[in-house]
Amino acid sequence: MESVVLERVYQLLLAAGYPASGVDWLRQHRLTTIVLMAIAAWALFIGLGWLIWLALT
């Protein structure tokens, strides 16, 4: 199931004009990419929450 979803994401990226070499790289580094993107998203929300907290206090 997971690989079907990721394959669909790769196809959407290609359809949106993302370079094929970039999609191939994502395919090769699937787990690493998912982990790094999850950490980046987590850091973004933590950072935004921290900035909002600073602005409100």
C-alpha positions as CSV (number, residue, x, y, z in Angstrom):
1,M,0.0,0.0,0.0
2,E,2.7,2.4,1.0
3,S,4.7,1.9,-2.3
4,V,1.5,2.5,-4.3
5,V,0.9,5.8,-2.5
6,L,4.5,6.9,-3.0
7,E,4.4,5.8,-6.6
8,R,1.3,8.0,-7.1
9,V,3.2,10.9,-5.5
10,Y,6.1,10.4,-7.8
11,Q,3.8,10.4,-10.8
12,L,2.2,13.6,-9.6
13,L,5.6,15.2,-9.1
14,L,6.5,14.3,-12.7
15,A,3.2,15.6,-14.0
16,A,3.9,18.9,-12.2
17,G,7.2,19.3,-14.0
18,Y,9.5,18.0,-11.3
19,P,12.7,16.7,-12.9
20,A,12.9,12.9,-13.6
21,S,16.3,12.8,-12.0
22,G,14.9,14.2,-8.8
23,V,12.1,11.7,-8.7
24,D,14.6,8.9,-9.3
25,W,16.7,10.2,-6.4
26,L,13.6,10.2,-4.2
27,R,12.9,6.6,-5.2
28,Q,16.4,5.6,-4.2
29,H,16.4,7.4,-0.9
30,R,12.8,6.7,0.1
31,L,13.1,6.1,3.8
32,T,15.7,8.8,4.3
33,T,13.6,11.3,2.4
34,I,10.4,10.5,4.4
35,V,12.3,10.8,7.7
36,L,13.9,14.1,6.7
37,M,10.7,15.6,5.4
38,A,8.9,14.6,8.6
39,I,11.5,16.2,10.8
40,A,11.5,19.3,8.7
41,A,7.7,19.5,9.0
42,W,7.8,19.0,12.7
43,A,10.5,21.6,13.1
44,L,8.5,24.1,11.0
45,F,5.4,23.7,13.3
46,I,7.5,23.8,16.5
47,G,9.2,27.0,15.2
48,L,6.0,28.7,14.2
49,G,4.5,27.8,17.6
50,W,7.5,29.2,19.3
51,L,7.3,32.5,17.3
52,I,3.6,32.8,18.0
53,W,4.2,32.2,21.7
54,L,6.9,34.9,21.7
55,A,4.6,37.3,19.9
56,L,1.7,36.7,22.4
57,T,3.8,37.0,25.6
